[in-house]
Amino acid sequence: MAKKKAFVLRLQPEMLNALEKWAADDFRSINGQIEWLLHNALQKAGRLKKPSPQQKESK
């Protein structure tokens, strides 16, 4: 699995509260929820590479 890189993210308290609630509703951590949101947005915008057939098999 690819190594993840940590970074600081500053959010308005209202946005953080909304993310916490949404993450809890989806049984995710806040970090997991943010990753999920970003992944979906990148896919929708066509900004992610399509996984190669080898990558699909390894999952």
PDB file of N, CA, C and O in Angstrom:
ATOM      1  N   MET A   1       0.849  -1.186   0.000  1.00  0.00           N
ATOM      2  CA  MET A   1       0.000   0.000   0.000  1.00  0.00           C
ATOM      3  C   MET A   1       0.889   1.242   0.000  1.00  0.00           C
ATOM      4  O   MET A   1       1.943   1.268   0.636  1.00  0.00           O
ATOM      5  N   ALA A   2       0.454   2.248  -0.710  1.00  0.00           N
ATOM      6  CA  ALA A   2       1.214   3.493  -0.780  1.00  0.00           C
ATOM      7  C   ALA A   2       1.248   4.167   0.587  1.00  0.00           C
ATOM      8  O   ALA A   2       0.282   4.122   1.349  1.00  0.00           O
ATOM      9  N   LYS A   3       2.374   4.785   0.872  1.00  0.00           N
ATOM     10  CA  LYS A   3       2.530   5.495   2.137  1.00  0.00           C
ATOM     11  C   LYS A   3       1.714   6.790   2.093  1.00  0.00           C
ATOM     12  O   LYS A   3       1.711   7.499   1.087  1.00  0.00           O
ATOM     13  N   LYS A   4       1.027   7.087   3.193  1.00  0.00           N
ATOM     14  CA  LYS A   4       0.230   8.312   3.260  1.00  0.00           C
ATOM     15  C   LYS A   4       1.065   9.428   3.846  1.00  0.00           C
ATOM     16  O   LYS A   4       1.939   9.193   4.681  1.00  0.00           O
ATOM     17  N   LYS A   5       0.792  10.642   3.406  1.00  0.00           N
ATOM     18  CA  LYS A   5       1.513  11.816   3.876  1.00  0.00           C
ATOM     19  C   LYS A   5       0.590  12.655   4.754  1.00  0.00           C
ATOM     20  O   LYS A   5      -0.535  12.968   4.364  1.00  0.00           O
ATOM     21  N   ALA A   6       1.067  13.011   5.924  1.00  0.00           N
ATOM     22  CA  ALA A   6       0.279  13.834   6.849  1.00  0.00           C
ATOM     23  C   ALA A   6       0.488  15.315   6.551  1.00  0.00           C
ATOM     24  O   ALA A   6       1.571  15.726   6.133  1.00  0.00           O
ATOM     25  N   PHE A   7      -0.558  16.115   6.772  1.00  0.00           N
ATOM     26  CA  PHE A   7      -0.447  17.563   6.636  1.00  0.00           C
ATOM     27  C   PHE A   7      -1.507  18.217   7.516  1.00  0.00           C
ATOM     28  O   PHE A   7      -2.476  17.576   7.924  1.00  0.00           O
ATOM     29  N   VAL A   8      -1.314  19.482   7.799  1.00  0.00           N
ATOM     30  CA  VAL A   8      -2.236  20.234   8.656  1.00  0.00           C
ATOM     31  C   VAL A   8      -3.362  20.795   7.789  1.00  0.00           C
ATOM     32  O   VAL A   8      -3.130  21.299   6.690  1.00  0.00           O
ATOM     33  N   LEU A   9      -4.574  20.697   8.304  1.00  0.00           N
ATOM     34  CA  LEU A   9      -5.741  21.243   7.621  1.00  0.00           C
ATOM     35  C   LEU A   9      -6.495  22.132   8.598  1.00  0.00           C
ATOM     36  O   LEU A   9      -6.913  21.675   9.662  1.00  0.00           O
ATOM     37  N   ARG A  10      -6.666  23.383   8.246  1.00  0.00           N
ATOM     38  CA  ARG A  10      -7.391  24.312   9.107  1.00  0.00           C
ATOM     39  C   ARG A  10      -8.809  24.474   8.571  1.00  0.00           C
ATOM     40  O   ARG A  10      -9.015  24.746   7.388  1.00  0.00           O
ATOM     41  N   LEU A  11      -9.782  24.301   9.467  1.00  0.00           N
ATOM     42  CA  LEU A  11     -11.191  24.405   9.085  1.00  0.00           C
ATOM     43  C   LEU A  11     -11.921  25.333  10.035  1.00  0.00           C
ATOM     44  O   LEU A  11     -11.543  25.476  11.198  1.00  0.00           O
ATOM     45  N   GLN A  12     -12.961  25.957   9.532  1.00  0.00           N
ATOM     46  CA  GLN A  12     -13.858  26.733  10.385  1.00  0.00           C
ATOM     47  C   GLN A  12     -14.561  25.767  11.328  1.00  0.00           C
ATOM     48  O   GLN A  12     -14.877  24.648  10.926  1.00  0.00           O
ATOM     49  N   PRO A  13     -14.817  26.169  12.577  1.00  0.00           N
ATOM     50  CA  PRO A  13     -15.473  25.272  13.536  1.00  0.00           C
ATOM     51  C   PRO A  13     -16.806  24.705  13.033  1.00  0.00           C
ATOM     52  O   PRO A  13     -17.120  23.544  13.296  1.00  0.00           O
ATOM     53  N   GLU A  14     -17.578  25.501  12.323  1.00  0.00           N
ATOM     54  CA  GLU A  14     -18.863  25.037  11.805  1.00  0.00           C
ATOM     55  C   GLU A  14     -18.665  23.916  10.791  1.00  0.00           C
ATOM     56  O   GLU A  14     -19.423  22.947  10.776  1.00  0.00           O
ATOM     57  N   MET A  15     -17.648  24.048   9.946  1.00  0.00           N
ATOM     58  CA  MET A  15     -17.364  23.030   8.947  1.00  0.00           C
ATOM     59  C   MET A  15     -16.883  21.740   9.621  1.00  0.00           C
ATOM     60  O   MET A  15     -17.284  20.644   9.230  1.00  0.00           O
ATOM     61  N   LEU A  16     -16.034  21.877  10.621  1.00  0.00           N
ATOM     62  CA  LEU A  16     -15.544  20.714  11.348  1.00  0.00           C
ATOM     63  C   LEU A  16     -16.700  19.994  12.052  1.00  0.00           C
ATOM     64  O   LEU A  16     -16.772  18.766  12.020  1.00  0.00           O
ATOM     65  N   ASN A  17     -17.587  20.734  12.673  1.00  0.00           N
ATOM     66  CA  ASN A  17     -18.748  20.130  13.338  1.00  0.00           C
ATOM     67  C   ASN A  17     -19.625  19.367  12.351  1.00  0.00           C
ATOM     68  O   ASN A  17     -20.093  18.268  12.650  1.00  0.00           O
ATOM     69  N   ALA A  18     -19.847  19.949  11.177  1.00  0.00           N
ATOM     70  CA  ALA A  18     -20.657  19.284  10.154  1.00  0.00           C
ATOM     71  C   ALA A  18     -19.960  18.013   9.663  1.00  0.00           C
ATOM     72  O   ALA A  18     -20.614  16.991   9.454  1.00  0.00           O
ATOM     73  N   LEU A  19     -18.640  18.072   9.478  1.00  0.00           N
ATOM     74  CA  LEU A  19     -17.885  16.884   9.050  1.00  0.00           C
ATOM     75  C   LEU A  19     -17.904  15.792  10.114  1.00  0.00           C
ATOM     76  O   LEU A  19     -18.028  14.611   9.789  1.00  0.00           O
ATOM     77  N   GLU A  20     -17.782  16.177  11.374  1.00  0.00           N
ATOM     78  CA  GLU A  20     -17.834  15.204  12.467  1.00  0.00           C
ATOM     79  C   GLU A  20     -19.173  14.468  12.477  1.00  0.00           C
ATOM     80  O   GLU A  20     -19.216  13.247  12.626  1.00  0.00           O
ATOM     81  N   LYS A  21     -20.249  15.207  12.321  1.00  0.00           N
ATOM     82  CA  LYS A  21     -21.576  14.599  12.311  1.00  0.00           C
ATOM     83  C   LYS A  21     -21.749  13.679  11.108  1.00  0.00           C
ATOM     84  O   LYS A  21     -22.249  12.563  11.246  1.00  0.00           O
ATOM     85  N   TRP A  22     -21.337  14.143   9.927  1.00  0.00           N
ATOM     86  CA  TRP A  22     -21.459  13.347   8.708  1.00  0.00           C
ATOM     87  C   TRP A  22     -20.622  12.072   8.822  1.00  0.00           C
ATOM     88  O   TRP A  22     -21.080  10.992   8.449  1.00  0.00           O
ATOM     89  N   ALA A  23     -19.397  12.196   9.335  1.00  0.00           N
ATOM     90  CA  ALA A  23     -18.523  11.039   9.505  1.00  0.00           C
ATOM     91  C   ALA A  23     -19.168  10.030  10.458  1.00  0.00           C
ATOM     92  O   ALA A  23     -19.159   8.828  10.189  1.00  0.00           O
ATOM     93  N   ALA A  24     -19.718  10.507  11.555  1.00  0.00           N
ATOM     94  CA  ALA A  24     -20.373   9.610  12.511  1.00  0.00           C
ATOM     95  C   ALA A  24     -21.571   8.916  11.869  1.00  0.00           C
ATOM     96  O   ALA A  24     -21.792   7.726  12.094  1.00  0.00           O
ATOM     97  N   ASP A  25     -22.337   9.645  11.078  1.00  0.00           N
ATOM     98  CA  ASP A  25     -23.498   9.061  10.384  1.00  0.00           C
ATOM     99  C   ASP A  25     -23.074   7.951   9.428  1.00  0.00           C
ATOM    100  O   ASP A  25     -23.811   6.984   9.236  1.00  0.00           O
ATOM    101  N   ASP A  26     -21.884   8.085   8.825  1.00  0.00           N
ATOM    102  CA  ASP A  26     -21.373   7.102   7.863  1.00  0.00           C
ATOM    103  C   ASP A  26     -20.426   6.090   8.512  1.00  0.00           C
ATOM    104  O   ASP A  26     -19.818   5.278   7.814  1.00  0.00           O
ATOM    105  N   PHE A  27     -20.297   6.131   9.846  1.00  0.00           N
ATOM    106  CA  PHE A  27     -19.407   5.236  10.595  1.00  0.00           C
ATOM    107  C   PHE A  27     -17.956   5.326  10.113  1.00  0.00           C
ATOM    108  O   PHE A  27     -17.274   4.314   9.952  1.00  0.00           O
ATOM    109  N   ARG A  28     -17.504   6.565   9.887  1.00  0.00           N
ATOM    110  CA  ARG A  28     -16.127   6.827   9.479  1.00  0.00           C
ATOM    111  C   ARG A  28     -15.485   7.775  10.474  1.00  0.00           C
ATOM    112  O   ARG A  28     -16.168   8.469  11.226  1.00  0.00           O
ATOM    113  N   SER A  29     -14.143   7.791  10.466  1.00  0.00           N
ATOM    114  CA  SER A  29     -13.417   8.827  11.196  1.00  0.00           C
ATOM    115  C   SER A  29     -13.525  10.115  10.391  1.00  0.00           C
ATOM    116  O   SER A  29     -13.915  10.089   9.223  1.00  0.00           O
ATOM    117  N   ILE A  30     -13.187  11.225  11.002  1.00  0.00           N
ATOM    118  CA  ILE A  30     -13.190  12.490  10.254  1.00  0.00           C
ATOM    119  C   ILE A  30     -12.170  12.411   9.125  1.00  0.00           C
ATOM    120  O   ILE A  30     -12.442  12.844   8.005  1.00  0.00           O
ATOM    121  N   ASN A  31     -10.997  11.859   9.418  1.00  0.00           N
ATOM    122  CA  ASN A  31      -9.974  11.716   8.390  1.00  0.00           C
ATOM    123  C   ASN A  31     -10.489  10.850   7.235  1.00  0.00           C
ATOM    124  O   ASN A  31     -10.309  11.194   6.066  1.00  0.00           O
ATOM    125  N   GLY A  32     -11.124   9.736   7.566  1.00  0.00           N
ATOM    126  CA  GLY A  32     -11.679   8.861   6.535  1.00  0.00           C
ATOM    127  C   GLY A  32     -12.746   9.559   5.709  1.00  0.00           C
ATOM    128  O   GLY A  32     -12.830   9.364   4.497  1.00  0.00           O
ATOM    129  N   GLN A  33     -13.559  10.371   6.367  1.00  0.00           N
ATOM    130  CA  GLN A  33     -14.618  11.100   5.661  1.00  0.00           C
ATOM    131  C   GLN A  33     -14.013  12.117   4.693  1.00  0.00           C
ATOM    132  O   GLN A  33     -14.466  12.240   3.555  1.00  0.00           O
ATOM    133  N   ILE A  34     -13.003  12.836   5.139  1.00  0.00           N
ATOM    134  CA  ILE A  34     -12.350  13.828   4.272  1.00  0.00           C
ATOM    135  C   ILE A  34     -11.690  13.134   3.082  1.00  0.00           C
ATOM    136  O   ILE A  34     -11.789  13.612   1.953  1.00  0.00           O
ATOM    137  N   GLU A  35     -11.011  11.995   3.334  1.00  0.00           N
ATOM    138  CA  GLU A  35     -10.409  11.244   2.231  1.00  0.00           C
ATOM    139  C   GLU A  35     -11.471  10.788   1.243  1.00  0.00           C
ATOM    140  O   GLU A  35     -11.277  10.896   0.033  1.00  0.00           O
ATOM    141  N   TRP A  36     -12.591  10.280   1.744  1.00  0.00           N
ATOM    142  CA  TRP A  36     -13.680   9.815   0.896  1.00  0.00           C
ATOM    143  C   TRP A  36     -14.232  10.960   0.041  1.00  0.00           C
ATOM    144  O   TRP A  36     -14.457  10.800  -1.159  1.00  0.00           O
ATOM    145  N   LEU A  37     -14.446  12.120   0.679  1.00  0.00           N
ATOM    146  CA  LEU A  37     -14.960  13.292  -0.046  1.00  0.00           C
ATOM    147  C   LEU A  37     -13.993  13.743  -1.140  1.00  0.00           C
ATOM    148  O   LEU A  37     -14.400  14.019  -2.268  1.00  0.00           O
ATOM    149  N   LEU A  38     -12.715  13.812  -0.790  1.00  0.00           N
ATOM    150  CA  LEU A  38     -11.718  14.246  -1.773  1.00  0.00           C
ATOM    151  C   LEU A  38     -11.603  13.250  -2.919  1.00  0.00           C
ATOM    152  O   LEU A  38     -11.514  13.646  -4.081  1.00  0.00           O
ATOM    153  N   HIS A  39     -11.605  11.968  -2.599  1.00  0.00           N
ATOM    154  CA  HIS A  39     -11.512  10.940  -3.637  1.00  0.00           C
ATOM    155  C   HIS A  39     -12.682  11.045  -4.612  1.00  0.00           C
ATOM    156  O   HIS A  39     -12.490  11.017  -5.828  1.00  0.00           O
ATOM    157  N   ASN A  40     -13.898  11.166  -4.068  1.00  0.00           N
ATOM    158  CA  ASN A  40     -15.080  11.295  -4.927  1.00  0.00           C
ATOM    159  C   ASN A  40     -15.027  12.556  -5.784  1.00  0.00           C
ATOM    160  O   ASN A  40     -15.377  12.519  -6.964  1.00  0.00           O
ATOM    161  N   ALA A  41     -14.594  13.663  -5.203  1.00  0.00           N
ATOM    162  CA  ALA A  41     -14.504  14.915  -5.966  1.00  0.00           C
ATOM    163  C   ALA A  41     -13.464  14.794  -7.079  1.00  0.00           C
ATOM    164  O   ALA A  41     -13.698  15.253  -8.197  1.00  0.00           O
ATOM    165  N   LEU A  42     -12.325  14.182  -6.783  1.00  0.00           N
ATOM    166  CA  LEU A  42     -11.280  14.004  -7.794  1.00  0.00           C
ATOM    167  C   LEU A  42     -11.748  13.076  -8.911  1.00  0.00           C
ATOM    168  O   LEU A  42     -11.466  13.325 -10.083  1.00  0.00           O
ATOM    169  N   GLN A  43     -12.459  12.012  -8.556  1.00  0.00           N
ATOM    170  CA  GLN A  43     -12.992  11.104  -9.574  1.00  0.00           C
ATOM    171  C   GLN A  43     -13.994  11.823 -10.469  1.00  0.00           C
ATOM    172  O   GLN A  43     -13.938  11.714 -11.694  1.00  0.00           O
ATOM    173  N   LYS A  44     -14.904  12.554  -9.847  1.00  0.00           N
ATOM    174  CA  LYS A  44     -15.941  13.264 -10.600  1.00  0.00           C
ATOM    175  C   LYS A  44     -15.331  14.284 -11.560  1.00  0.00           C
ATOM    176  O   LYS A  44     -15.836  14.484 -12.665  1.00  0.00           O
ATOM    177  N   ALA A  45     -14.242  14.929 -11.132  1.00  0.00           N
ATOM    178  CA  ALA A  45     -13.579  15.941 -11.958  1.00  0.00           C
ATOM    179  C   ALA A  45     -12.628  15.319 -12.990  1.00  0.00           C
ATOM    180  O   ALA A  45     -12.036  16.035 -13.798  1.00  0.00           O
ATOM    181  N   GLY A  46     -12.484  13.995 -12.964  1.00  0.00           N
ATOM    182  CA  GLY A  46     -11.589  13.336 -13.913  1.00  0.00           C
ATOM    183  C   GLY A  46     -10.124  13.581 -13.615  1.00  0.00           C
ATOM    184  O   GLY A  46      -9.293  13.557 -14.523  1.00  0.00           O
ATOM    185  N   ARG A  47      -9.797  13.817 -12.352  1.00  0.00           N
ATOM    186  CA  ARG A  47      -8.426  14.144 -11.963  1.00  0.00           C
ATOM    187  C   ARG A  47      -7.632  12.953 -11.450  1.00  0.00           C
ATOM    188  O   ARG A  47      -6.438  13.083 -11.183  1.00  0.00           O
ATOM    189  N   LEU A  48      -8.276  11.782 -11.305  1.00  0.00           N
ATOM    190  CA  LEU A  48      -7.565  10.596 -10.831  1.00  0.00           C
ATOM    191  C   LEU A  48      -7.212   9.705 -12.004  1.00  0.00           C
ATOM    192  O   LEU A  48      -7.986   9.570 -12.952  1.00  0.00           O
ATOM    193  N   LYS A  49      -6.036   9.098 -11.932  1.00  0.00           N
ATOM    194  CA  LYS A  49      -5.661   8.115 -12.940  1.00  0.00           C
ATOM    195  C   LYS A  49      -6.533   6.891 -12.758  1.00  0.00           C
ATOM    196  O   LYS A  49      -6.898   6.536 -11.637  1.00  0.00           O
ATOM    197  N   LYS A  50      -6.863   6.250 -13.860  1.00  0.00           N
ATOM    198  CA  LYS A  50      -7.590   4.995 -13.791  1.00  0.00           C
ATOM    199  C   LYS A  50      -6.616   3.926 -13.294  1.00  0.00           C
ATOM    200  O   LYS A  50      -5.481   3.866 -13.767  1.00  0.00           O
ATOM    201  N   PRO A  51      -7.041   3.077 -12.344  1.00  0.00           N
ATOM    202  CA  PRO A  51      -6.138   2.029 -11.877  1.00  0.00           C
ATOM    203  C   PRO A  51      -5.828   1.044 -12.996  1.00  0.00           C
ATOM    204  O   PRO A  51      -6.697   0.709 -13.801  1.00  0.00           O
ATOM    205  N   SER A  52      -4.587   0.588 -13.037  1.00  0.00           N
ATOM    206  CA  SER A  52      -4.200  -0.397 -14.046  1.00  0.00           C
ATOM    207  C   SER A  52      -4.828  -1.735 -13.689  1.00  0.00           C
ATOM    208  O   SER A  52      -5.207  -1.939 -12.536  1.00  0.00           O
ATOM    209  N   PRO A  53      -4.953  -2.662 -14.650  1.00  0.00           N
ATOM    210  CA  PRO A  53      -5.524  -3.970 -14.343  1.00  0.00           C
ATOM    211  C   PRO A  53      -4.761  -4.688 -13.220  1.00  0.00           C
ATOM    212  O   PRO A  53      -5.361  -5.440 -12.452  1.00  0.00           O
ATOM    213  N   GLN A  54      -3.446  -4.464 -13.119  1.00  0.00           N
ATOM    214  CA  GLN A  54      -2.646  -5.093 -12.067  1.00  0.00           C
ATOM    215  C   GLN A  54      -3.055  -4.538 -10.696  1.00  0.00           C
ATOM    216  O   GLN A  54      -3.141  -5.299  -9.732  1.00  0.00           O
ATOM    217  N   GLN A  55      -3.304  -3.246 -10.594  1.00  0.00           N
ATOM    218  CA  GLN A  55      -3.700  -2.646  -9.336  1.00  0.00           C
ATOM    219  C   GLN A  55      -5.057  -3.141  -8.894  1.00  0.00           C
ATOM    220  O   GLN A  55      -5.282  -3.337  -7.700  1.00  0.00           O
ATOM    221  N   LYS A  56      -5.974  -3.349  -9.837  1.00  0.00           N
ATOM    222  CA  LYS A  56      -7.304  -3.841  -9.515  1.00  0.00           C
ATOM    223  C   LYS A  56      -7.231  -5.261  -8.948  1.00  0.00           C
ATOM    224  O   LYS A  56      -7.970  -5.593  -8.021  1.00  0.00           O
ATOM    225  N   GLU A  57      -6.348  -6.101  -9.495  1.00  0.00           N
ATOM    226  CA  GLU A  57      -6.221  -7.476  -9.053  1.00  0.00           C
ATOM    227  C   GLU A  57      -5.649  -7.571  -7.647  1.00  0.00           C
ATOM    228  O   GLU A  57      -6.001  -8.483  -6.898  1.00  0.00           O
ATOM    229  N   SER A  58      -4.769  -6.638  -7.275  1.00  0.00           N
ATOM    230  CA  SER A  58      -4.109  -6.708  -5.975  1.00  0.00           C
ATOM    231  C   SER A  58      -5.014  -6.275  -4.829  1.00  0.00           C
ATOM    232  O   SER A  58      -4.657  -6.478  -3.668  1.00  0.00           O
ATOM    233  N   LYS A  59      -6.171  -5.687  -5.115  1.00  0.00           N
ATOM    234  CA  LYS A  59      -7.078  -5.224  -4.045  1.00  0.00           C
ATOM    235  C   LYS A  59      -7.963  -6.322  -3.549  1.00  0.00           C
ATOM    236  O   LYS A  59      -8.779  -6.100  -2.654  1.00  0.00           O
TER     237      LYS A  59
END
